[in-house]
């Protein structure tokens, strides 16, 4: 099992729009493609309150490539993303990391 940590640094003031897009659009499209989320977080105490962190769960790198590419090419996603960004970009920067659990991790 692999996990992907994705960190979205939002354009100032746009975190609510990003949260809304995930909760009302993105998660439904992910479900269609079999993409499993492991959790979402925002900063309570730390450097920035305009950052969204989330993790996705993958069976393998091939599983990630197949499902993520299908999601990115999905016409419903492309249209929804464009519509939610009519007032300007939501995300200023994205970082992602593919992580594998250690032998002693509670999460496998």
URJO-V982113 format. One line per field, one symbol per residue. ss: DSSP state (H for helix, E for strand, - for the rest). phi: phi as a letter, one per 30 degrees, with the letter a starting at -180 (. if undefined). A space follows every 10 residues. Layout:
# URJO-V982113
ss->???
phi->???
This chain:
# URJO-V982113
ss->-EEEEEEEEE ----HHHHHH HHHHHHHHHH HHH--EEEEE EE-------- EEEEEEEE-- HHHHHHHHHH HHH-HHHHHH HHHH------ EEEEEEEEEE --------
phi->.cbcccbccd deiceedded dddcbeddde eecidcdclb bbdcbldbcc bccabccbda ddddeddddd ddcdeddedd ddddcddkdc cdabbbbccc ddecddcc
